Amino acid sequence: MEYEVIIGIEVHAELSTKTKIYCGCSTEFGGDPNTHCCPVCTGMPGALPVLNEKVVEYAVRAGLATNSTISRNCKQDRKNYFYPDLPSGYQISQFDLPLCSDGKLDITVDGVTKDIGITRIHIENDAGKLIHDVYTGGTLVDLNRAGVPLIEIVSEPDIRSADEAVAYVERLKGILEYIGVSDCKMQEGSLRADVNLSIRPVGQEKFGTRTETKNLNSFRSIARAINFEIERQKEILESGGVVYQETRRWDDEKGEGYAMRAKEEANDYRYFPEPDLMPIRLSEEYIQSIKETLPELPEVRYKRYVEELGLPEYDAGIITSSKLLSDYFEVAANECKNAKAVSNWIMTDIIRVAKELGVEYDELPVSAIQLAHLIALIDNGTISGKIAKEVFADMVETSNDPEKIVEEKGLLQISDEGAIKEVVDKVIAANPQSIADYKAGKDKALGFLVGQCMKEMKGKGNPQILNKLILEELSK
């Protein structure tokens, strides 16, 4: 039997505020356990929350960037459940009146573009973190993350495959990075996805029973977990079994999913309005002021790169998929005024080096300005493209400016026609067969002669002058 896959995704993004959502504790990642805490975020009786206004601003920015409707009147609610790293016994979230609703994003997979609906975006506080000690069998609780502000972005069940799911989360991640509301560092838990998935026979209108796989923190994990769950549910249905509604976890090392608990419904959380926080009222002027500060979004940059700068669509898509990489491109292209050359270097070398070193694009040993200066050295004839690769490798090792490397290593390009003519005469005299081959119509012979000349000049010959002089000699 053929099945249709139905997927909805809940994305939790930690907001890049300096302090937590309801207190003044730091949100900085990586502090010693239980050092970024106070009576409010540790749930002490009598401690009263105060809403961080920046959280509301960032949530509205996310709503506007995802074509959502912004609520002028909303509230916060208590979502009651017990978990060891939730000391208050409830999470402050939003139930029936979210801050943003009815949004959408378009994704493109295999050349096909479709809209993915966004049901809602609401604000809430994060829980703490459990650290399981494999040696003693005990569990430790770190509450530094408790109270860190989150937005939860809930999609409609419009996704039909693992590829579409990854494309959606990638698109969402890019937007959140561009508008500056989250660093989206999945390896640090700043962006996590919960996947709700069910399958149904093709042609059936009623949805199947869904499961929820929690806390997927990489695109690879999202794809693998989805494909695993699809096959698991197929096997159950094909064998006459029943798929149970449950919450599941994903073990990325084993490549397997496991049941955690029965899936809760909204009434299990016993929502009620948060009595210690006032309703949120937003004016038209407030929303408009935030809208006016939104930066150029990735799809706009993509269109500009293709239509105005002439970049290939594939290159533009790769570059704009990361704000850090796109910003790197912007700085370099503005500095050297050669956008296509910058794009070529990014696609062939910059991305490779970032992966090899395991660093972000703003942490590269070669800055965007340095790359621009290297390209300028090629464009003004100071060095050849071949020498530029050697200089770039040195820049990665030392972080030195390209001008300094070229000077210290004596890599200046030879553009003196007299000096190049001597080398050309020598190479032509030593390769009569190549001359005969070229005159017989074998174009590869020209490339061989150019290569021999470059070898003689240790890669420093000006290629334009070199080609001109060789062709002049061959035409005699």
C-alpha positions in Angstrom: 0.0 0.0 0.0 1.2 3.5 -0.7 1.1 6.0 2.1 1.1 9.8 2.4 3.3 11.3 5.1 1.9 14.2 7.1 4.4 16.3 9.1 4.1 19.3 11.3 7.1 20.8 13.1 7.4 22.8 16.3 10.6 24.8 16.4 11.9 26.2 19.6 14.3 29.1 19.2 16.2 30.6 22.2 16.1 34.4 21.8 19.3 36.4 21.9 18.4 38.6 24.8 21.0 39.4 27.4 18.7 38.4 30.3 16.1 35.8 30.9 12.4 36.2 30.1 11.1 36.9 33.6 14.2 37.9 35.6 17.6 39.7 35.2 19.8 36.5 35.1 22.2 36.1 32.3 21.3 34.0 29.3 25.0 33.5 28.4 25.8 29.9 27.3 28.4 27.8 29.0 28.5 29.2 32.6 29.3 27.0 35.6 26.2 24.9 36.5 23.6 26.8 38.5 25.4 30.2 38.5 22.9 32.1 36.3 20.0 31.6 38.6 17.8 33.5 41.0 14.6 32.9 43.1 12.4 33.7 40.0 14.0 31.3 37.5 14.4 28.5 40.1 10.7 28.7 40.9 10.9 29.8 44.6 7.6 30.4 46.3 6.6 34.1 46.3 9.1 35.1 43.6 7.2 37.2 41.0 8.1 37.3 37.3 8.5 40.5 35.3 8.2 40.2 31.5 11.3 41.2 29.5 10.1 43.7 26.9 12.8 42.6 24.5 11.3 39.2 24.3 8.0 40.6 22.9 9.9 42.8 20.4 11.9 39.8 19.1 8.8 37.6 18.9 7.0 40.3 16.9 10.0 40.6 14.6 9.8 36.9 14.0 6.1 37.1 13.3 6.5 39.9 10.8 9.4 38.1 9.0 7.2 35.0 8.6 4.1 36.9 7.2 2.2 36.3 10.5 -0.6 38.3 12.0 0.4 40.1 15.2 -2.0 40.0 18.0 -2.8 43.4 19.5 -4.2 41.8 22.7 -2.8 38.6 24.2 -1.9 37.0 27.5 0.4 34.4 29.0 -0.7 31.1 30.6 0.6 28.5 33.0 1.2 25.1 31.4 1.3 22.7 34.2 3.5 19.6 34.1 6.2 18.0 36.2 9.7 17.5 35.1 12.9 17.4 37.3 14.4 20.5 35.5 11.2 22.6 35.7 11.4 23.6 39.4 8.1 25.6 39.5 6.1 22.7 38.2 4.7 24.8 35.4 6.0 26.6 32.3 4.8 30.1 31.5 3.6 29.9 27.9 0.7 31.1 25.7 -2.4 28.9 25.1 -5.4 30.3 23.3 -4.1 33.8 22.5 -0.6 33.6 20.9 1.4 36.6 20.1 1.6 35.7 16.3 -0.6 33.5 14.2 -1.5 32.6 10.5 1.9 33.0 9.0 3.6 31.2 6.1 6.9 30.4 4.5 7.7 29.2 1.0 10.2 26.4 0.5 11.7 24.9 -2.7 12.6 21.2 -3.0 13.6 19.6 -6.3 12.7 22.8 -8.1 9.1 22.8 -6.7 8.1 25.7 -4.5 5.3 25.4 -2.0 3.9 27.3 1.1 4.2 25.9 4.6 1.6 27.5 6.9 2.6 28.7 10.4 -0.1 28.2 12.9 1.3 30.3 15.7 4.4 31.8 17.3 4.3 32.2 21.0 6.7 33.1 23.8 7.6 30.9 26.8 10.4 30.2 29.2 12.8 27.3 28.7 13.4 24.5 31.3 16.7 23.6 32.8 19.0 20.8 31.8 19.4 17.3 33.1 22.9 15.8 33.1 22.9 12.0 33.4 26.0 10.5 35.1 26.7 7.2 33.3 29.2 6.2 36.1 27.0 6.6 39.2 23.7 6.2 37.5 22.5 9.5 39.0 21.2 12.6 37.4 22.2 16.2 38.0 20.2 19.3 37.4 21.6 22.6 35.9 19.1 25.5 36.0 21.2 28.0 34.1 18.9 27.5 31.1 15.7 27.7 33.1 14.0 30.9 32.2 15.9 31.5 29.0 13.3 33.1 26.6 12.0 31.0 23.8 9.7 31.4 20.8 7.9 28.3 19.7 7.0 28.3 16.0 4.3 25.8 15.2 3.8 24.8 11.5 0.6 23.5 9.9 0.8 19.8 8.9 1.8 20.8 5.3 5.1 19.0 5.1 5.2 15.7 3.2 8.8 14.5 3.4 12.1 14.6 5.2 13.5 16.8 2.5 10.7 19.3 2.9 11.1 19.3 6.6 14.8 20.1 6.4 14.1 22.8 3.8 11.5 24.4 6.1 13.8 24.4 9.2 16.7 25.7 7.2 14.5 28.5 5.8 13.3 29.3 9.3 16.8 29.3 10.7 18.0 31.6 8.1 15.2 34.1 8.7 15.8 34.1 12.5 19.5 34.7 12.0 18.9 37.5 9.5 16.5 39.4 11.8 18.9 39.0 14.7 16.5 37.4 17.2 18.4 34.1 17.8 21.9 32.8 17.1 20.3 29.5 16.1 23.3 27.5 17.2 21.8 24.0 17.0 24.8 22.4 18.7 24.1 24.6 21.8 20.4 23.9 21.8 19.5 27.4 20.6 17.3 25.9 17.9 15.5 22.6 18.4 12.8 20.9 16.4 9.9 18.6 17.5 8.5 16.5 14.6 4.9 15.5 14.6 4.4 12.7 12.1 1.6 10.4 10.9 1.0 8.4 7.7 -2.2 7.5 5.9 -3.1 5.5 2.8 -3.0 7.6 -0.3 -6.5 9.0 -0.9 -7.7 8.8 2.7 -8.8 12.1 4.1 -8.6 11.4 7.8 -5.1 11.8 9.4 -3.4 8.8 10.9 -2.3 8.6 14.5 0.7 11.0 15.1 3.8 10.6 17.1 6.1 13.4 18.3 9.9 13.1 18.2 11.4 15.6 20.6 14.5 17.8 20.6 16.1 17.2 17.2 19.1 19.6 17.0 20.6 19.1 13.6 19.3 18.9 10.0 20.8 15.4 9.7 18.9 14.3 12.8 15.6 15.7 11.6 15.9 13.8 8.3 17.0 10.5 9.8 14.4 10.6 12.6 11.6 11.3 10.1 12.7 8.5 7.7 13.0 6.1 10.6 9.5 7.0 12.0 8.0 6.7 8.5 9.3 3.1 8.1 8.4 2.2 11.7 4.8 3.3 11.2 4.6 1.5 7.8 5.8 -1.7 9.3 3.2 -1.5 12.2 0.3 -0.8 9.8 1.4 -3.4 7.3 1.5 -6.1 10.0 -2.0 -5.2 11.3 -0.8 -3.3 14.3 -1.8 0.0 15.9 0.3 3.2 16.0 0.0 4.7 19.4 0.0 8.5 20.0 3.2 9.0 22.0 6.2 11.2 22.6 9.5 9.7 21.3 13.2 10.5 21.6 15.8 10.1 18.9 19.2 8.4 19.5 21.4 9.8 16.8 24.3 7.5 17.5 22.2 4.4 17.1 20.0 5.8 14.4 16.9 4.7 16.3 13.8 6.3 17.9 12.4 5.2 21.3 9.0 5.8 23.0 9.2 8.1 26.1 5.6 8.5 27.2 2.1 8.8 26.0 1.5 12.0 24.1 -0.1 14.7 26.2 -3.1 16.7 25.0 -3.7 20.4 25.8 -6.2 19.5 28.6 -3.5 17.4 30.3 -1.5 20.6 31.0 -4.4 22.3 32.8 -3.8 25.7 31.2 -5.0 28.7 33.0 -4.1 32.5 32.7 -0.9 33.4 34.4 -2.1 35.4 37.4 1.2 37.2 38.1 1.6 38.8 34.6 -0.5 41.5 33.0 -2.0 41.0 29.5 0.1 42.2 26.6 -1.3 45.1 24.6 0.5 46.2 21.5 -0.2 49.5 19.6 -0.1 49.9 15.9 2.7 52.4 16.3 4.8 49.8 18.2 4.3 47.1 15.6 5.1 49.5 12.7 8.3 50.7 14.4 9.5 47.1 14.6 8.5 46.4 11.0 10.6 49.4 9.8 13.7 48.0 11.5 13.6 44.6 9.7 16.7 44.0 7.6 17.0 42.6 4.1 15.7 39.1 4.3 17.4 36.1 2.7 15.0 35.8 -0.3 15.5 39.5 -1.1 19.2 39.1 -1.0 19.0 36.0 -3.1 17.0 37.9 -5.8 19.5 40.8 -5.7 22.5 38.5 -6.0 21.1 36.8 -9.1 19.5 39.8 -10.9 21.9 42.6 -10.0 25.2 40.9 -9.3 24.8 38.1 -11.8 25.6 35.2 -9.5 24.5 31.7 -10.5 21.2 30.7 -8.7 23.0 27.8 -6.9 25.8 30.0 -5.6 23.3 32.7 -4.5 21.2 30.1 -2.7 24.2 28.7 -0.8 25.6 32.1 0.2 22.2 33.5 1.4 21.4 30.3 3.4 23.7 31.6 6.1 23.6 35.2 7.4 27.2 35.0 8.5 28.3 33.8 5.1 26.1 36.3 3.3 27.5 39.1 5.5 31.0 37.9 4.7 30.2 38.1 0.9 28.7 41.5 1.3 31.8 43.0 3.0 34.2 41.4 0.5 32.2 42.3 -2.6 31.8 45.9 -1.5 35.5 46.2 -0.8 36.9 44.7 -4.1 33.9 45.5 -6.4 34.1 42.0 -7.9 31.1 40.1 -6.7 31.6 37.1 -9.0 35.2 36.6 -8.0 34.1 36.7 -4.3 31.4 34.2 -4.9 33.8 31.9 -6.7 36.3 32.0 -3.8 33.5 31.4 -1.3 32.2 28.4 -3.1 35.6 26.8 -3.7 37.7 27.8 -0.7 35.9 29.7 2.1 33.2 27.1 2.7 35.8 24.3 2.6 38.1 26.0 5.1 35.3 26.8 7.5 34.3 23.1 7.5 37.9 21.9 7.9 38.6 24.2 10.8 35.1 23.7 12.3 34.5 27.5 12.7 31.8 30.0 11.9 32.3 32.4 9.0 33.0 35.3 11.3 35.8 33.3 12.9 37.7 32.4 9.8 41.5 33.2 9.8 40.9 35.0 6.5 38.7 38.0 7.0 36.3 39.3 4.3 38.5 42.4 3.8 41.6 40.2 3.4 39.9 38.1 0.8 38.8 41.2 -1.1 42.5 42.5 -1.1 43.6 39.1 -2.4 41.1 39.4 -5.3 42.3 42.9 -6.0 45.9 41.7 -6.3 44.7 39.3 -9.0 42.5 41.9 -10.8 45.3 44.5 -10.9 47.8 42.0 -12.2 50.0 41.9 -9.1 49.7 38.2 -8.8 48.3 35.4 -10.9 45.4 33.2 -10.0 47.7 30.3 -9.4 49.9 32.3 -7.0 46.7 33.5 -5.3 45.9 30.0 -4.2 49.3 29.7 -2.7 48.9 33.1 -0.9 45.4 32.0 0.3 46.8 28.9 1.9 49.4 31.0 3.7 46.7 33.4 4.9 44.7 30.5 6.4 47.9 29.4 8.3 49.0 32.8 9.5 46.1 35.2 9.1 48.6 37.6 7.5 47.5 40.2 4.9 48.0 39.0 1.3 50.1 42.0 0.4 52.6 41.1 3.2 52.8 37.5 2.1 53.3 38.4 -1.6 56.1 40.9 -0.6 57.9 38.6 1.9 57.8 35.6 -0.5 58.7 37.5 -3.6 55.5 36.4 -5.4 55.0 39.5 -7.6 53.6 38.6 -11.0 56.0 39.1 -13.9 54.4 41.4 -16.5 57.6 42.6 -18.3 57.1 41.6 -21.9 60.8 41.3 -22.6 61.3 38.9 -19.7 58.3 36.8 -20.7 59.4 36.8 -24.4 62.7 35.2 -23.5 60.8 32.3 -21.7 58.4 31.9 -24.6 61.2 31.7 -27.1 63.0 29.1 -25.0 59.9 26.9 -24.5 58.9 27.1 -28.2 62.4 26.1 -29.3 62.4 23.1 -26.9 58.9 21.8 -28.1 58.8 21.7 -31.9 56.3 18.8 -31.8 53.8 20.9 -29.8 54.1 23.6 -32.4 53.3 21.1 -35.1 50.4 19.7 -33.2 48.9 23.2 -32.7 49.2 24.0 -36.4 47.5 20.7 -37.1 44.5 21.9 -35.1 45.2 20.4 -31.7 44.3 23.2 -29.3 45.6 21.3 -26.3 49.1 22.0 -27.5 48.6 25.7 -26.6 47.7 24.8 -23.1 50.8 22.6 -22.8 53.1 25.5 -24.0 51.5 27.9 -21.6 52.0 25.4 -18.8 55.6 25.0 -19.6 56.2 28.7 -19.6 54.4 29.1 -16.3 56.6 26.3 -14.9 59.7 28.2 -16.1 58.5 31.3 -14.3 57.4 29.4 -11.2 53.8 30.5 -11.8 54.6 34.2 -11.7 54.0 35.0 -15.4 51.2 37.3 -16.4 48.8 34.9 -18.1 47.3 37.5 -20.5 50.7 38.7 -21.7 52.0 35.1 -21.9 49.1 33.9 -24.0 49.4 36.9 -26.4 53.2 36.3 -26.9 52.8 32.6 -27.5 50.0 33.1 -30.0 52.1 35.7 -31.8 55.0 33.3 -32.2 52.7 30.4 -33.3 51.1 32.6 -36.0 54.5 33.2 -37.6 
